[in-house]
Amino acid sequence: ILRSLSGVVILIYVVNDIKSNSIKRTKK
């Protein structure tokens, strides 16, 4: 359970990072 939970947290972190990067590209 702990491993899958950490996997989900990492996935959310990566998705948020991609979203922020796409926003920066749009601003440019």
MOKA-V739253 format. One record per backbone hydrogen bond with DSSP energy under -0.5 kcal/mol. NH is the residue of the N-H (numbers start at 1). CO is the residue of the C=O. E is the energy in kcal/mol with one decimal. If there is no record, write none. Layout:
BEGIN
nh-><NH | NH>
co-><CO | CO>
e-><E | E>
END
This chain:
BEGIN
nh-><5 | 6 | 7 | 8 | 9 | 10 | 11 | 12 | 13 | 14 | 15 | 16 | 17 | 18 | 19 | 20 | 21 | 22 | 23 | 24 | 25 | 26 | 27 | 28>
co-><1 | 2 | 3 | 4 | 5 | 6 | 7 | 8 | 9 | 10 | 11 | 12 | 13 | 14 | 15 | 16 | 17 | 18 | 19 | 20 | 21 | 22 | 23 | 24>
e-><-2.3 | -2.4 | -2.0 | -2.0 | -2.2 | -2.5 | -2.2 | -2.6 | -2.4 | -2.6 | -2.5 | -2.6 | -2.0 | -2.5 | -2.5 | -2.5 | -2.2 | -2.5 | -2.1 | -2.2 | -2.2 | -2.1 | -2.4 | -2.1>
END
